[in-house]
Amino acid sequence: MTREQVYGRRPVREALRGPREVLELWATERAVAAEPWLQDGLRVHVKPDREVSEAAGTRDHQGVLA
């Protein structure tokens, strides 16, 4: 099994709709407040922006990482 990361609001939303299993979903407070689909019964780990940037390896994550 390979572990892949997907970041960005639209790519993560599409990953959730697709056939692959999303093991973890991280989002910043700002992203959760701005995106209603992140409040739709998903198990979202709310993390500081800095942590999401470090995990994604970029600051272009738009507050969401799967």
Protein Blocks (a to p, Z undefined) as FASTA:
>chain_A
ZZdddedjklmmmmmmmmbdcfbdcddfklmmmmmklmnopacddddfklmmmmnopakl
nopaZZ
